[in-house]
Amino acid sequence: MAPYEALYGRKCCTRLCWTELGERRVLGPEFVSETEDKVRLIQDRLKAASDRQKSYADLKHREREYSIGDFGFLKVSPWKKILKRVRPVAYQLELPPELDRIHDLFHVSMLRRYCSDPTHIVPSEKIEVRPDLTFEEELIQILDHDVKVMKRKFIPLMKVLWWNHSTEEAMLEPEDAMGQQYPHLF
C-alpha cells in the first residue's frame, strides 16, 4: 500500500494523472514546491506513526547483553552455553548433540540470564524428539472438568496435567480429543 493511500484511505490523484492523452503541460516551480510540501507532510505523519508504535514496543523492551561463556536459559530448554555474539541481538549457543538439527543462533528475546547457584539443580530428563522436532506429551492427571458455553454450542473440557509441567501450566483440553487419544480413561 502506498504511503498516501495508507494516510488518507484513497488512491493518490496528482496533476500528473489528470492530463488527457495528447495534452502536454509544463509544470512550474510552484507545483514542485507544493509536491515537496506534501511529501514532507507524508514523511512527518509516517514518522509520527512509527514513533507511536516504537513507544508501545519500548514499554516491554529491556536491554540485555551476554558475554562469551555465560550460561542462560533458552525459552524451551535448560541452560546452554553462549559461544559467541554474532550481532547486537543474536547469540550462538552450544547445544547438546540431540539438538543438532536445530539452528544454534538465537535472538536475545529467546534467552534469559542464568545466575550461578550451586544449590540450583536443573533436572534434565530425556525427551524423545521425533525427526520433525516434535515430541509426545505424557498425561499425568486430570485435575478438573469444565464446559465452555458458546452461543449454540457446549464444549466439554478437561484440565490436564502433563508430564514435565507444573500445576500452574495445566491446560484445558477438549474432552472428545482426550477420549480419542486416551480411550482407556473413559
N, C-alpha and C positions, 0 to 999 in steps of 0.2 A: 504494500500500500504506500502510495506517495505521501510525503510529509503534509502537503496541502490537504489531501483527502483525509488524512488522519486528524488534522486540526479542525477542519470545517465540515466534514461529513459529506462532501460532494466533490465531484471531479473539478480539476482546475481548468478554467477557460480564460486564456490570456488573449491579448490583442493579436498575438501571433496566430491563434487558431481561428479568429473571426474573419480573416481575409478571404475573399472569394477567389476562386480559381482564375488565374489570369491577372488579377489585380495586384499591383506592386506598390508598396508604400515604404518610404524610407523613414525609419523610426529615429526620432531625435534624442538628444541627451536627457530630456525630461522623462522620457519613457524608461531609459536606462536607470536613472536615479530612482524612479518610482519602483522599478523592479528590484533594485538593490535594497530599498527600504522594506519591501515585502519579504525578501529573503532574510534580512536581519530579524524581522518580526517572527518569522517561522523558526529561525535558529534560536531566538530567545525563548519561544514557547516550548520547543523541544528540550532546551536546557533546563527549563523550569520543571518539566515532566520528569526528566532524568534525575534531577536533584531530589524531587519528591520521592521517587522510587528508591533512590540511594538512601534517603533518610529512613525509610521503612526497613531496608535491609541492614542498616548500621545499628539498629536497636538491638539485634541479636548477635551482631558480629563481635568477636573477640580476637585480638591479635595473639597468635600462638607461633612459637618458633622452637624448633628442636635442634639438638646437636648430634653429631655422629656418635653412635654408641649409646645414646639414650634408649630407654625402653618406654614403650607406650602401648596402650590398648587400641587395637583395631576394633571398630564397632562390633564385629561379629565374632572375634576370637580373642583369647588371652594375649598377653604381651608379646610383642615382636620387636626385634632389634632394628633400629634405624641405621641403614648403611650409609646413605648419603642424601644430601639435599639437592634435588635436581633443579628446582625453581623455587621462588619465594614461598609458594604454597603447595609444592609437590615433593614428596619424600619417597625414597626407595627403601623397602623393608626387607629384612631377612626372614623368609617364610620357610616353614618346615617342608620336607620333601613331599609329604602327602598333599600339599597345596601347590605343587609345581605347575599345575595348569592354570593358575591364577596369575594375572599380571601383578608384578611386585611394586608398581608405582601407585601411590595413593594421595588424594587431596588432603590437606591439613584438616578439613572438616570431618574426615573419617577417623581421625586419631584423637586419643585422649592421653594426657600425660600420665605416666606411671611413677609414683613416688616410692622409692625403695623402702620396704618394711620387712625385716627378717621374719616376723610372725605371719606375714601375708602369704598364704599358700593358695595358688590358683589351681583348682582341680582341672587336669587336662585328661578328660575321658575320651576314649576313641569314638568318633562318629564316622560311620561308614558313608563315604561320599561317593555318589554314583558318577559315571563318566560325564553326565550332563550337569555336574556340580550341584545336584540336589541330594537331600537325604530324607529318610523317613522318620517322622516323629513317633515316639512311643507313648501310648496312653498310660497314665499312672492312675488317675482317679477322676470320677465325675463329681464335681463339687455342688452343682445346683442345676435346676431346671427352670426355664422361663419361657414365656410366649411373647413374641413380638407381634403387636397388633398393627396391621396396616388398614387401609380403607375397607377393603373387602376380603382381606386375607389374614390368616393367623399362621405364624411360622413358629413351630416349637423349637426351642434352642436348649442347648446344654452347656453349662460352664465346665470346661475340661482342663484338667491339669496335665501338662505334657512333661515327659522326662527331660531333665536338664533345665527346667524353668521353675521359678518361684511361684507362690500362690498369687502374687500381685500380677504376674504375667499370664494367669489363666485366661483362656479365650472362650468366647461364645461361639459354638459351632452349631449348624443346623442339625436337628435330630435325625432327619432322614439320611443325610450324608454319613453321620456316625453309624447309623444302622447298617448301611451298605459296607462301610469299612470294617466295622466290628460287629458282625451279626450275633456273636456269642453273648453280647451284652443285653440283647433284647429278647 
